[in-house]
Amino acid sequence: MKKNLFLAAFVLFSVSAFTQTAEPKSNAQLANDNAEISASQKQAEITETQILNEEFADKNESESETLNNSINQNLTVTKINFIGLKKTRNSYIQSRVKKFIGNTLAETDMHELETQIQLEGIFTDINISTEQISDSEAQINISVKEKITFFPVPFAIYTSSSIVAGGVVMDTNAFGQKDMFVLGGFYASTGKTAFASFVKAQRDSRVPGFSVFASGSFSSPEYTNFENDTVLKHDDNCYSLGITVSEKLHENLTISSGFRVNSHENSDVQEFQGLSPESIKSFTISPGISYSKSDWNGIFMSTNSASLSADFGFTNSDNKDFQYPMGFSFAISEQHSIFTPRLRMYQKYSGYYGINNHISAYKGQDAASVSLLSSHFSTEHLIGGNAGLELAIKKFSWGMISLYSDYQILYTQDFNPREPDDDYKFIHGPNGGAKFYLAKIAFPAIALGLTYNVTQDYWKFSAALGMTF
């Protein structure tokens, strides 16, 4: 069972050099991931990697400066006019830039306005100009082209021991209001899953956002330890339903609360008789708070973010009375350009600490922001992070290619259901690869990466297509 990946919008193919297997996440992990992130956080993560044209950005800045200098800077901005909207509702995009109305041209930060539009993640070729419309009033004209936001994402992979095939259909600008829906499923040699999700974007501080997620799966999740030995496998029929509500306290500060119900019917498989975890039904409440602030430089989005969240659960099984598991997680990240707009420094640190959790709530290595271990590894306690550089190599009409490299560290508890213990280990290693950013489609980067686990002495290759939220 793999953790922290919302399958409805993300397809991850991870092939370890020593295992040669590929499996999607279980239904329970998908539901857990969905509830941990608020609707507004999802939207922010989707737009974080959007790339527009650098030369155009420079041109836009130059044109805006020239136009602003040619008219009276004391004119009051009374209207922002968008040109080129097709699917996106004017009322929605106006709600995103209304704070710029009422300021004088001298007080209006055109760079901040462009960053706000970039963060929507659904526009390209943005041109900003100003126009005097009366003796005391000015209008800002913004010309945009909309990205493709409705598309199917089929996928398939075959190895010597596994086959996975399926697909999702998604709309990242549903109803022209930046809402999102995802519908899909997959079949694998270890089971099958169907899922659906809808995210309602938060308009402003008066109207909260929300997301709804439902899924069902019949699978046989595997669990590995530090050495990548399979230490547990069992059958799991799981159904999940969750909802998360988010509220903006400030432009950069959001609180959220998630509610999730899960049902797990577990049974043994032949090679691991007597080790299957107990079947349970659970209800979990997940409050959280997050901060995020971004700035656009024409190539990369610079972002500072932090989040805290908790899980408080109630579980019931045939063999035990009610249990009250808990879990606490954090994440801190930073990314900004250094020396040149084409070079970005990034770092992220995160962790999870669980108390009396059922195995279905265990977390994978991505809860610690690393890719050092097998994707089948799960644990109740881990902390880690990465730090590195990303360099924009070349821009094309379809997008941009970049190279990245970082170093990863992880401190975590091993997993062994036969002999539970407190064996903790420090693991580290380098990671690097290439990313392909798409300019015309509202879809985050495609990434190819290679990680070397220095502690365990093995290589791991991965390819990712899609979005995490």
C-alpha positions as a Markdown table, in Angstrom:
| # | Residue | x | y | z |
|---|---|---|---|---|
| 1 | Met | 0.0 | 0.0 | 0.0 |
| 2 | Lys | 1.5 | 3.3 | -1.0 |
| 3 | Lys | 0.9 | 6.6 | 0.5 |
| 4 | Asn | 0.2 | 10.3 | -0.2 |
| 5 | Leu | -0.7 | 10.2 | -3.8 |
| 6 | Phe | -4.1 | 11.3 | -5.1 |
| 7 | Leu | -4.6 | 8.8 | -7.9 |
| 8 | Ala | -7.6 | 10.7 | -9.5 |
| 9 | Ala | -5.2 | 13.2 | -10.9 |
| 10 | Phe | -1.8 | 11.6 | -10.7 |
| 11 | Val | -0.3 | 8.6 | -12.4 |
| 12 | Leu | 3.0 | 7.5 | -11.0 |
| 13 | Phe | 5.2 | 4.8 | -12.6 |
| 14 | Ser | 8.1 | 3.9 | -10.3 |
| 15 | Val | 10.4 | 1.1 | -11.3 |
| 16 | Ser | 13.1 | 0.0 | -8.9 |
| 17 | Ala | 16.2 | -1.5 | -10.4 |
| 18 | Phe | 16.1 | -4.5 | -8.1 |
| 19 | Thr | 12.3 | -5.2 | -8.1 |
| 20 | Gln | 11.1 | -4.4 | -11.6 |
| 21 | Thr | 7.5 | -3.9 | -10.4 |
| 22 | Ala | 4.9 | -1.2 | -10.9 |
| 23 | Glu | 1.7 | -0.9 | -8.9 |
| 24 | Pro | -0.8 | 2.0 | -8.3 |
| 25 | Lys | -1.8 | 3.1 | -4.8 |
| 26 | Ser | -4.6 | 1.5 | -2.8 |
| 27 | Asn | -8.0 | 3.0 | -2.4 |
| 28 | Ala | -7.4 | 3.7 | 1.3 |
| 29 | Gln | -4.3 | 5.7 | 0.6 |
| 30 | Leu | -6.0 | 7.7 | -2.0 |
| 31 | Ala | -8.7 | 8.7 | 0.4 |
| 32 | Asn | -6.2 | 9.6 | 3.1 |
| 33 | Asp | -4.2 | 11.8 | 0.7 |
| 34 | Asn | -7.4 | 13.6 | -0.5 |
| 35 | Ala | -8.5 | 14.5 | 3.0 |
| 36 | Glu | -5.2 | 15.8 | 4.1 |
| 37 | Ile | -5.1 | 18.7 | 1.5 |
| 38 | Ser | -7.6 | 21.5 | 1.4 |
| 39 | Ala | -9.3 | 22.5 | -1.8 |
| 40 | Ser | -7.3 | 25.7 | -2.0 |
| 41 | Gln | -4.0 | 23.9 | -1.4 |
| 42 | Lys | -4.8 | 21.6 | -4.4 |
| 43 | Gln | -5.4 | 24.6 | -6.6 |
| 44 | Ala | -2.1 | 26.1 | -5.4 |
| 45 | Glu | -0.1 | 23.0 | -6.1 |
| 46 | Ile | -1.6 | 22.5 | -9.5 |
| 47 | Thr | -0.5 | 26.1 | -10.6 |
| 48 | Glu | 2.9 | 26.0 | -8.9 |
| 49 | Thr | 4.6 | 24.5 | -11.9 |
| 50 | Gln | 2.9 | 26.4 | -14.7 |
| 51 | Ile | 5.3 | 27.8 | -17.3 |
| 52 | Leu | 4.8 | 30.7 | -19.7 |
| 53 | Asn | 6.9 | 32.4 | -22.3 |
| 54 | Glu | 10.0 | 34.2 | -20.9 |
| 55 | Glu | 10.5 | 36.5 | -23.8 |
| 56 | Phe | 6.9 | 37.5 | -23.5 |
| 57 | Ala | 7.2 | 38.2 | -19.8 |
| 58 | Asp | 10.1 | 40.6 | -20.5 |
| 59 | Lys | 8.1 | 42.2 | -23.3 |
| 60 | Asn | 5.0 | 42.5 | -21.0 |
| 61 | Glu | 7.1 | 44.3 | -18.3 |
| 62 | Ser | 8.6 | 46.7 | -20.8 |
| 63 | Glu | 5.2 | 47.5 | -22.5 |
| 64 | Ser | 3.5 | 48.0 | -19.2 |
| 65 | Glu | 6.2 | 50.4 | -18.0 |
| 66 | Thr | 6.0 | 52.4 | -21.3 |
| 67 | Leu | 2.3 | 52.6 | -21.2 |
| 68 | Asn | 2.1 | 53.6 | -17.6 |
| 69 | Asn | 4.7 | 56.3 | -18.1 |
| 70 | Ser | 2.7 | 57.7 | -21.1 |
| 71 | Ile | -0.5 | 58.4 | -19.0 |
| 72 | Asn | -1.2 | 60.2 | -15.7 |
| 73 | Gln | -0.1 | 57.9 | -12.9 |
| 74 | Asn | -2.7 | 59.5 | -10.6 |
| 75 | Leu | -5.6 | 58.1 | -12.5 |
| 76 | Thr | -7.8 | 55.7 | -10.5 |
| 77 | Val | -8.2 | 52.1 | -11.8 |
| 78 | Thr | -11.9 | 51.6 | -12.1 |
| 79 | Lys | -12.0 | 48.6 | -14.5 |
| 80 | Ile | -9.9 | 45.5 | -15.4 |
| 81 | Asn | -10.9 | 44.2 | -18.9 |
| 82 | Phe | -9.9 | 40.7 | -19.9 |
| 83 | Ile | -9.6 | 39.9 | -23.6 |
| 84 | Gly | -9.5 | 36.4 | -24.9 |
| 85 | Leu | -11.7 | 34.6 | -22.4 |
| 86 | Lys | -13.6 | 31.6 | -23.9 |
| 87 | Lys | -14.4 | 29.0 | -21.3 |
| 88 | Thr | -13.4 | 31.0 | -18.2 |
| 89 | Arg | -16.2 | 33.1 | -16.7 |
| 90 | Asn | -15.5 | 36.8 | -16.5 |
| 91 | Ser | -17.1 | 37.0 | -13.1 |
| 92 | Tyr | -14.7 | 34.4 | -11.8 |
| 93 | Ile | -11.5 | 36.0 | -13.0 |
| 94 | Gln | -12.7 | 39.4 | -11.9 |
| 95 | Ser | -13.1 | 38.1 | -8.4 |
| 96 | Arg | -9.4 | 37.1 | -8.4 |
| 97 | Val | -8.1 | 40.6 | -9.3 |
| 98 | Lys | -10.7 | 42.9 | -7.6 |
| 99 | Lys | -8.2 | 44.0 | -5.0 |
| 100 | Phe | -6.5 | 46.1 | -7.7 |
| 101 | Ile | -9.6 | 48.1 | -8.4 |
| 102 | Gly | -9.7 | 51.5 | -6.7 |
| 103 | Asn | -5.9 | 52.1 | -6.6 |
| 104 | Thr | -4.2 | 54.7 | -8.7 |
| 105 | Leu | -1.9 | 53.5 | -11.5 |
| 106 | Ala | 1.1 | 54.6 | -9.4 |
| 107 | Glu | -0.1 | 52.3 | -6.6 |
| 108 | Thr | -0.8 | 49.3 | -8.8 |
| 109 | Asp | 1.9 | 46.7 | -8.9 |
| 110 | Met | 1.7 | 45.3 | -12.4 |
| 111 | His | 4.1 | 42.5 | -11.5 |
| 112 | Glu | 1.9 | 41.4 | -8.6 |
| 113 | Leu | -1.1 | 41.5 | -11.0 |
| 114 | Glu | 0.6 | 39.3 | -13.5 |
| 115 | Thr | 1.7 | 36.8 | -10.7 |
| 116 | Gln | -2.0 | 36.6 | -9.6 |
| 117 | Ile | -3.0 | 35.7 | -13.1 |
| 118 | Gln | -0.2 | 33.2 | -13.5 |
| 119 | Leu | -1.2 | 31.4 | -10.3 |
| 120 | Glu | -4.6 | 30.6 | -11.9 |
| 121 | Gly | -2.6 | 28.2 | -14.1 |
| 122 | Ile | -5.1 | 28.3 | -17.0 |
| 123 | Phe | -3.7 | 31.2 | -19.1 |
| 124 | Thr | -0.8 | 31.7 | -21.4 |
| 125 | Asp | 0.5 | 34.6 | -23.5 |
| 126 | Ile | -0.5 | 37.3 | -21.0 |
| 127 | Asn | -0.3 | 40.9 | -22.1 |
| 128 | Ile | -1.0 | 43.8 | -19.8 |
| 129 | Ser | -1.6 | 47.4 | -20.8 |
| 130 | Thr | -3.3 | 50.5 | -19.4 |
| 131 | Glu | -5.8 | 52.9 | -21.0 |
| 132 | Gln | -7.2 | 56.3 | -19.8 |
| 133 | Ile | -11.0 | 56.2 | -20.0 |
| 134 | Ser | -11.8 | 59.6 | -18.4 |
| 135 | Asp | -10.2 | 62.6 | -16.8 |
| 136 | Ser | -9.8 | 60.7 | -13.6 |
| 137 | Glu | -10.1 | 57.1 | -14.5 |
| 138 | Ala | -8.0 | 54.4 | -16.1 |
| 139 | Gln | -8.6 | 50.8 | -17.3 |
| 140 | Ile | -6.2 | 47.9 | -17.3 |
| 141 | Asn | -6.5 | 45.7 | -20.3 |
| 142 | Ile | -5.3 | 42.1 | -20.0 |
| 143 | Ser | -5.1 | 39.9 | -23.1 |
| 144 | Val | -4.8 | 36.1 | -22.5 |
| 145 | Lys | -5.0 | 32.8 | -24.2 |
| 146 | Glu | -6.7 | 30.0 | -22.4 |
| 147 | Lys | -4.9 | 26.6 | -21.9 |
| 148 | Ile | -6.6 | 23.3 | -22.7 |
| 149 | Thr | -8.2 | 22.3 | -19.4 |
| 150 | Phe | -10.4 | 19.3 | -20.4 |
| 151 | Phe | -8.5 | 16.1 | -21.4 |
| 152 | Pro | -8.3 | 12.4 | -20.9 |
| 153 | Val | -5.2 | 10.8 | -19.5 |
| 154 | Pro | -4.8 | 7.1 | -20.5 |
| 155 | Phe | -1.9 | 5.1 | -19.1 |
| 156 | Ala | -0.4 | 1.6 | -19.2 |
| 157 | Ile | 2.7 | -0.1 | -18.1 |
| 158 | Tyr | 4.0 | -3.6 | -18.3 |
| 159 | Thr | 7.0 | -5.3 | -16.6 |
| 160 | Ser | 8.0 | -8.9 | -16.1 |
| 161 | Ser | 5.9 | -9.1 | -12.9 |
| 162 | Ser | 3.2 | -6.5 | -13.2 |
| 163 | Ile | 0.7 | -4.9 | -15.6 |
| 164 | Val | -1.2 | -1.7 | -14.9 |
| 165 | Ala | -3.7 | 0.0 | -17.3 |
| 166 | Gly | -6.4 | 2.6 | -16.9 |
| 167 | Gly | -7.1 | 6.3 | -17.3 |
| 168 | Val | -8.7 | 9.4 | -16.0 |
| 169 | Val | -10.8 | 12.2 | -17.5 |
| 170 | Met | -10.4 | 15.6 | -15.9 |
| 171 | Asp | -11.4 | 19.2 | -16.2 |
| 172 | Thr | -9.2 | 21.7 | -14.4 |
| 173 | Asn | -11.4 | 24.6 | -15.2 |
| 174 | Ala | -14.9 | 23.1 | -14.8 |
| 175 | Phe | -17.9 | 25.5 | -15.3 |
| 176 | Gly | -15.3 | 28.2 | -16.2 |
| 177 | Gln | -14.7 | 28.9 | -12.5 |
| 178 | Lys | -11.5 | 27.0 | -11.9 |
| 179 | Asp | -13.4 | 24.1 | -10.3 |
| 180 | Met | -12.0 | 20.6 | -11.0 |
| 181 | Phe | -13.5 | 17.2 | -11.5 |
| 182 | Val | -11.7 | 13.9 | -12.0 |
| 183 | Leu | -13.2 | 10.5 | -12.9 |
| 184 | Gly | -11.3 | 7.4 | -13.6 |
| 185 | Gly | -10.0 | 3.9 | -12.8 |
| 186 | Phe | -7.4 | 1.3 | -13.4 |
| 187 | Tyr | -6.8 | -2.4 | -13.5 |
| 188 | Ala | -3.6 | -3.9 | -12.2 |
| 189 | Ser | -2.3 | -7.4 | -11.6 |
| 190 | Thr | -2.8 | -6.7 | -7.9 |
| 191 | Gly | -6.4 | -5.4 | -8.1 |
| 192 | Lys | -8.7 | -2.7 | -9.5 |
| 193 | Thr | -9.9 | 0.7 | -8.4 |
| 194 | Ala | -12.5 | 3.3 | -9.4 |
| 195 | Phe | -12.6 | 6.8 | -8.2 |
| 196 | Ala | -14.2 | 10.3 | -8.6 |
| 197 | Ser | -13.4 | 13.7 | -7.2 |
| 198 | Phe | -14.8 | 17.2 | -7.4 |
| 199 | Val | -13.0 | 20.4 | -6.1 |
| 200 | Lys | -14.8 | 23.6 | -5.7 |
| 201 | Ala | -12.3 | 26.5 | -5.7 |
| 202 | Gln | -12.6 | 29.1 | -3.0 |
| 203 | Arg | -13.7 | 32.4 | -4.5 |
| 204 | Asp | -12.9 | 34.8 | -1.7 |
| 205 | Ser | -12.8 | 35.0 | 2.1 |
| 206 | Arg | -16.6 | 34.9 | 2.3 |
| 207 | Val | -17.2 | 31.7 | 0.4 |
| 208 | Pro | -15.3 | 28.6 | 1.5 |
| 209 | Gly | -14.0 | 26.0 | -0.9 |
| 210 | Phe | -14.5 | 22.3 | -0.7 |
| 211 | Ser | -13.6 | 19.0 | -2.2 |
| 212 | Val | -15.4 | 15.6 | -2.3 |
| 213 | Phe | -13.7 | 12.3 | -3.0 |
| 214 | Ala | -15.1 | 8.7 | -3.3 |
| 215 | Ser | -13.5 | 5.5 | -4.3 |
| 216 | Gly | -13.7 | 1.7 | -4.2 |
| 217 | Ser | -11.0 | -0.9 | -4.7 |
| 218 | Phe | -10.2 | -4.6 | -4.6 |
| 219 | Ser | -6.5 | -5.0 | -4.2 |
| 220 | Ser | -3.6 | -6.9 | -2.6 |
| 221 | Pro | -1.3 | -4.3 | -1.2 |
| 222 | Glu | 2.3 | -5.2 | -0.4 |
| 223 | Tyr | 4.6 | -3.8 | 2.3 |
| 224 | Thr | 8.4 | -3.7 | 2.2 |
| 225 | Asn | 11.1 | -2.9 | 4.8 |
| 226 | Phe | 14.4 | -1.0 | 4.5 |
| 227 | Glu | 16.0 | -3.8 | 2.5 |
| 228 | Asn | 13.1 | -3.9 | 0.1 |
| 229 | Asp | 12.1 | -7.4 | 1.3 |
| 230 | Thr | 8.3 | -8.0 | 1.1 |
| 231 | Val | 7.3 | -8.5 | 4.7 |
| 232 | Leu | 3.5 | -8.4 | 4.3 |
| 233 | Lys | 0.8 | -8.9 | 1.6 |
| 234 | His | -2.9 | -9.2 | 2.1 |
| 235 | Asp | -6.2 | -8.8 | 0.3 |
| 236 | Asp | -8.1 | -5.6 | 1.0 |
| 237 | Asn | -11.6 | -4.6 | -0.2 |
| 238 | Cys | -11.9 | -0.9 | 0.6 |
| 239 | Tyr | -14.5 | 1.8 | 0.2 |
| 240 | Ser | -13.8 | 5.5 | 1.0 |
| 241 | Leu | -15.7 | 8.7 | 1.1 |
| 242 | Gly | -14.3 | 12.1 | 2.2 |
| 243 | Ile | -15.0 | 15.8 | 2.1 |
| 244 | Thr | -12.7 | 18.7 | 2.9 |
| 245 | Val | -13.8 | 22.3 | 3.5 |
| 246 | Ser | -11.3 | 25.2 | 3.4 |
| 247 | Glu | -11.6 | 28.9 | 4.4 |
| 248 | Lys | -9.2 | 31.7 | 3.6 |
| 249 | Leu | -8.3 | 33.8 | 6.7 |
| 250 | His | -6.0 | 35.9 | 4.7 |
| 251 | Glu | -4.8 | 36.1 | 1.1 |
| 252 | Asn | -1.9 | 33.7 | 2.0 |
| 253 | Leu | -3.4 | 31.8 | 5.0 |
| 254 | Thr | -6.0 | 29.0 | 4.8 |
| 255 | Ile | -7.5 | 26.7 | 7.3 |
| 256 | Ser | -9.2 | 23.5 | 6.4 |
| 257 | Ser | -11.1 | 20.6 | 8.0 |
| 258 | Gly | -11.5 | 17.1 | 6.4 |
| 259 | Phe | -14.0 | 14.4 | 7.2 |
| 260 | Arg | -13.4 | 10.8 | 6.0 |
| 261 | Val | -15.0 | 7.4 | 6.4 |
| 262 | Asn | -13.2 | 4.2 | 5.4 |
| 263 | Ser | -14.2 | 0.5 | 5.3 |
| 264 | His | -11.5 | -2.2 | 5.0 |
| 265 | Glu | -12.3 | -5.9 | 4.7 |
| 266 | Asn | -8.9 | -7.6 | 5.0 |
| 267 | Ser | -8.0 | -11.3 | 4.5 |
| 268 | Asp | -4.8 | -13.4 | 4.3 |
| 269 | Val | -3.0 | -14.5 | 1.2 |
| 270 | Gln | -1.3 | -17.9 | 1.1 |
| 271 | Glu | 2.3 | -16.8 | 1.6 |
| 272 | Phe | 1.5 | -14.6 | 4.6 |
| 273 | Gln | -1.0 | -16.7 | 6.6 |
| 274 | Gly | -2.1 | -15.2 | 9.9 |
| 275 | Leu | -0.5 | -11.7 | 9.3 |
| 276 | Ser | -3.5 | -9.9 | 7.7 |
| 277 | Pro | -4.4 | -6.7 | 9.5 |
| 278 | Glu | -7.8 | -6.7 | 11.1 |
| 279 | Ser | -10.8 | -5.5 | 9.2 |
| 280 | Ile | -12.0 | -2.1 | 10.4 |
| 281 | Lys | -14.4 | 0.8 | 9.8 |
| 282 | Ser | -13.1 | 4.2 | 10.6 |
| 283 | Phe | -14.1 | 7.9 | 10.8 |
| 284 | Thr | -11.4 | 10.6 | 10.7 |
| 285 | Ile | -11.4 | 14.3 | 11.3 |
| 286 | Ser | -8.4 | 16.2 | 9.8 |
| 287 | Pro | -8.0 | 19.9 | 10.7 |
| 288 | Gly | -5.2 | 21.8 | 9.0 |
| 289 | Ile | -3.6 | 25.2 | 8.4 |
| 290 | Ser | -1.4 | 26.3 | 5.5 |
| 291 | Tyr | 0.5 | 29.4 | 4.3 |
| 292 | Ser | 1.6 | 30.1 | 0.8 |
| 293 | Lys | 3.0 | 33.1 | -1.0 |
| 294 | Ser | 4.2 | 33.1 | -4.6 |
| 295 | Asp | 6.0 | 35.4 | -7.1 |
| 296 | Trp | 6.4 | 35.0 | -10.9 |
| 297 | Asn | 9.7 | 35.9 | -12.6 |
| 298 | Gly | 8.8 | 35.0 | -16.2 |
| 299 | Ile | 10.2 | 31.4 | -16.1 |
| 300 | Phe | 9.7 | 29.9 | -12.6 |
| 301 | Met | 7.2 | 30.5 | -9.8 |
| 302 | Ser | 8.9 | 31.3 | -6.5 |
| 303 | Thr | 7.0 | 30.1 | -3.5 |
| 304 | Asn | 7.3 | 30.0 | 0.2 |
| 305 | Ser | 4.9 | 27.6 | 1.9 |
| 306 | Ala | 4.2 | 25.8 | 5.2 |
| 307 | Ser | 1.5 | 23.6 | 6.5 |
| 308 | Leu | 0.4 | 21.7 | 9.7 |
| 309 | Ser | -2.3 | 19.1 | 9.9 |
| 310 | Ala | -3.6 | 16.4 | 12.2 |
| 311 | Asp | -5.8 | 13.3 | 12.0 |
| 312 | Phe | -8.1 | 12.3 | 14.9 |
| 313 | Gly | -9.8 | 9.0 | 14.2 |
| 314 | Phe | -12.3 | 6.5 | 15.6 |
| 315 | Thr | -11.9 | 2.9 | 14.5 |
| 316 | Asn | -14.1 | -0.2 | 15.1 |
| 317 | Ser | -13.3 | -3.8 | 14.4 |
| 318 | Asp | -14.7 | -7.3 | 15.1 |
| 319 | Asn | -12.0 | -8.1 | 17.6 |
| 320 | Lys | -11.5 | -4.8 | 19.5 |
| 321 | Asp | -13.4 | -2.0 | 21.1 |
| 322 | Phe | -13.2 | 1.5 | 19.7 |
| 323 | Gln | -9.7 | 2.7 | 19.1 |
| 324 | Tyr | -8.6 | 6.4 | 18.8 |
| 325 | Pro | -5.6 | 6.7 | 16.5 |
| 326 | Met | -4.0 | 10.1 | 15.9 |
| 327 | Gly | -1.5 | 11.5 | 13.4 |
| 328 | Phe | 0.4 | 14.8 | 13.0 |
| 329 | Ser | 2.2 | 16.1 | 9.9 |
| 330 | Phe | 4.1 | 19.2 | 8.8 |
| 331 | Ala | 5.6 | 20.5 | 5.6 |
| 332 | Ile | 7.9 | 23.5 | 4.9 |
| 333 | Ser | 9.1 | 24.4 | 1.4 |
| 334 | Glu | 10.9 | 27.2 | -0.4 |
| 335 | Gln | 11.8 | 27.8 | -4.0 |
| 336 | His | 13.2 | 30.9 | -5.6 |
| 337 | Ser | 15.5 | 32.0 | -8.4 |
| 338 | Ile | 19.2 | 32.7 | -7.7 |
| 339 | Phe | 21.8 | 34.5 | -9.8 |
| 340 | Thr | 19.6 | 34.3 | -12.9 |
| 341 | Pro | 15.8 | 33.8 | -13.6 |
| 342 | Arg | 16.7 | 30.4 | -15.2 |
| 343 | Leu | 18.2 | 28.9 | -12.1 |
| 344 | Arg | 15.9 | 28.0 | -9.2 |
| 345 | Met | 16.9 | 26.8 | -5.7 |
| 346 | Tyr | 14.4 | 24.6 | -3.9 |
| 347 | Gln | 14.1 | 22.8 | -0.6 |
| 348 | Lys | 11.3 | 21.0 | 1.2 |
| 349 | Tyr | 11.1 | 19.3 | 4.6 |
| 350 | Ser | 8.2 | 17.3 | 5.9 |
| 351 | Gly | 7.3 | 14.5 | 8.3 |
| 352 | Tyr | 4.6 | 12.4 | 9.9 |
| 353 | Tyr | 4.1 | 11.0 | 13.4 |
| 354 | Gly | 1.3 | 8.5 | 14.0 |
| 355 | Ile | 0.0 | 7.1 | 17.2 |
| 356 | Asn | -1.9 | 3.7 | 17.3 |
| 357 | Asn | -2.8 | 3.8 | 13.6 |
| 358 | His | -4.2 | 1.0 | 11.6 |
| 359 | Ile | -1.8 | -0.1 | 8.9 |
| 360 | Ser | -4.1 | 1.5 | 6.2 |
| 361 | Ala | -3.2 | 4.9 | 7.6 |
| 362 | Tyr | 0.6 | 4.4 | 7.5 |
| 363 | Lys | 2.5 | 6.8 | 5.3 |
| 364 | Gly | 5.0 | 6.3 | 2.5 |
| 365 | Gln | 8.3 | 8.1 | 1.8 |
| 366 | Asp | 6.7 | 11.0 | 0.0 |
| 367 | Ala | 5.3 | 12.1 | 3.4 |
| 368 | Ala | 9.0 | 13.0 | 4.0 |
| 369 | Ser | 9.5 | 14.5 | 0.6 |
| 370 | Val | 12.0 | 11.8 | -0.6 |
| 371 | Ser | 12.2 | 9.0 | -3.2 |
| 372 | Leu | 14.9 | 6.9 | -1.6 |
| 373 | Leu | 13.0 | 3.7 | -0.8 |
| 374 | Ser | 10.6 | 1.4 | -2.5 |
| 375 | Ser | 7.1 | 2.7 | -3.2 |
| 376 | His | 5.8 | -0.2 | -1.1 |
| 377 | Phe | 7.5 | 1.1 | 2.0 |
| 378 | Ser | 5.1 | 2.3 | 4.7 |
| 379 | Thr | 5.6 | 3.4 | 8.3 |
| 380 | Glu | 4.0 | 5.3 | 11.2 |
| 381 | His | 7.0 | 7.6 | 11.9 |
| 382 | Leu | 9.2 | 9.4 | 9.4 |
| 383 | Ile | 10.8 | 12.8 | 8.8 |
| 384 | Gly | 13.0 | 14.0 | 5.9 |
| 385 | Gly | 13.5 | 16.4 | 3.1 |
| 386 | Asn | 15.5 | 17.5 | 0.0 |
| 387 | Ala | 17.4 | 20.5 | -1.2 |
| 388 | Gly | 18.7 | 21.2 | -4.7 |
| 389 | Leu | 18.7 | 23.3 | -7.9 |
| 390 | Glu | 16.6 | 23.4 | -11.1 |
| 391 | Leu | 17.9 | 24.9 | -14.3 |
| 392 | Ala | 15.7 | 26.0 | -17.2 |
| 393 | Ile | 17.4 | 24.6 | -20.4 |
| 394 | Lys | 15.3 | 25.4 | -23.4 |
| 395 | Lys | 11.9 | 26.9 | -24.2 |
| 396 | Phe | 9.8 | 25.7 | -27.1 |
| 397 | Ser | 6.3 | 26.6 | -28.4 |
| 398 | Trp | 4.9 | 23.6 | -26.4 |
| 399 | Gly | 6.7 | 24.4 | -23.1 |
| 400 | Met | 10.1 | 24.1 | -21.5 |
| 401 | Ile | 12.7 | 21.5 | -20.5 |
| 402 | Ser | 14.6 | 21.8 | -17.2 |
| 403 | Leu | 17.2 | 19.7 | -15.4 |
| 404 | Tyr | 17.1 | 19.3 | -11.6 |
| 405 | Ser | 19.4 | 17.7 | -9.0 |
| 406 | Asp | 19.0 | 17.5 | -5.2 |
| 407 | Tyr | 20.2 | 15.6 | -2.1 |
| 408 | Gln | 17.6 | 13.8 | 0.0 |
| 409 | Ile | 17.7 | 12.7 | 3.7 |
| 410 | Leu | 15.3 | 10.5 | 5.6 |
| 411 | Tyr | 15.0 | 9.3 | 9.2 |
| 412 | Thr | 12.3 | 6.7 | 9.7 |
| 413 | Gln | 11.1 | 3.6 | 11.5 |
| 414 | Asp | 11.4 | 0.2 | 9.8 |
| 415 | Phe | 8.3 | -1.9 | 9.1 |
| 416 | Asn | 8.1 | -5.6 | 10.1 |
| 417 | Pro | 4.7 | -7.1 | 11.2 |
| 418 | Arg | 6.4 | -10.4 | 12.3 |
| 419 | Glu | 8.7 | -8.7 | 14.8 |
| 420 | Pro | 7.6 | -5.2 | 15.6 |
| 421 | Asp | 10.4 | -3.1 | 17.0 |
| 422 | Asp | 11.7 | 0.4 | 17.2 |
| 423 | Asp | 14.4 | 0.0 | 14.5 |
| 424 | Tyr | 15.1 | 3.5 | 13.1 |
| 425 | Lys | 17.5 | 4.3 | 10.4 |
| 426 | Phe | 19.0 | 7.4 | 8.7 |
| 427 | Ile | 18.9 | 7.1 | 4.9 |
| 428 | His | 20.3 | 9.5 | 2.3 |
| 429 | Gly | 21.3 | 9.9 | -1.3 |
| 430 | Pro | 21.3 | 12.1 | -4.5 |
| 431 | Asn | 18.4 | 12.5 | -6.9 |
| 432 | Gly | 18.3 | 14.1 | -10.3 |
| 433 | Gly | 16.5 | 14.2 | -13.7 |
| 434 | Ala | 14.6 | 16.3 | -16.2 |
| 435 | Lys | 11.2 | 18.0 | -16.2 |
| 436 | Phe | 9.0 | 18.9 | -19.2 |
| 437 | Tyr | 6.6 | 21.8 | -18.6 |
| 438 | Leu | 3.6 | 22.1 | -20.8 |
| 439 | Ala | 2.7 | 25.7 | -21.9 |
| 440 | Lys | -0.6 | 25.1 | -23.8 |
| 441 | Ile | -2.2 | 22.6 | -21.4 |
| 442 | Ala | -3.2 | 23.2 | -17.8 |
| 443 | Phe | -1.2 | 20.2 | -16.6 |
| 444 | Pro | 1.9 | 20.2 | -14.4 |
| 445 | Ala | 5.3 | 18.9 | -15.4 |
| 446 | Ile | 6.2 | 15.5 | -16.7 |
| 447 | Ala | 9.3 | 14.3 | -14.8 |
| 448 | Leu | 11.9 | 11.6 | -15.3 |
| 449 | Gly | 14.2 | 11.0 | -12.3 |
| 450 | Leu | 17.0 | 8.7 | -11.0 |
| 451 | Thr | 17.7 | 8.3 | -7.3 |
| 452 | Tyr | 20.6 | 6.6 | -5.6 |
| 453 | Asn | 20.2 | 5.2 | -2.1 |
| 454 | Val | 23.6 | 5.5 | -0.6 |
| 455 | Thr | 22.7 | 3.7 | 2.7 |
| 456 | Gln | 21.2 | 0.7 | 1.0 |
| 457 | Asp | 23.4 | 0.9 | -2.2 |
| 458 | Tyr | 20.8 | 0.7 | -5.0 |
| 459 | Trp | 19.4 | 2.8 | -7.8 |
| 460 | Lys | 15.8 | 3.7 | -8.5 |
| 461 | Phe | 14.3 | 5.1 | -11.7 |
| 462 | Ser | 10.9 | 6.8 | -11.8 |
| 463 | Ala | 8.7 | 8.5 | -14.4 |
| 464 | Ala | 5.7 | 10.8 | -13.4 |
| 465 | Leu | 3.0 | 12.2 | -15.5 |
| 466 | Gly | 0.3 | 14.2 | -14.0 |
| 467 | Met | -0.4 | 16.3 | -10.9 |
| 468 | Thr | -0.2 | 15.9 | -7.1 |
| 469 | Phe | -2.9 | 17.4 | -5.0 |
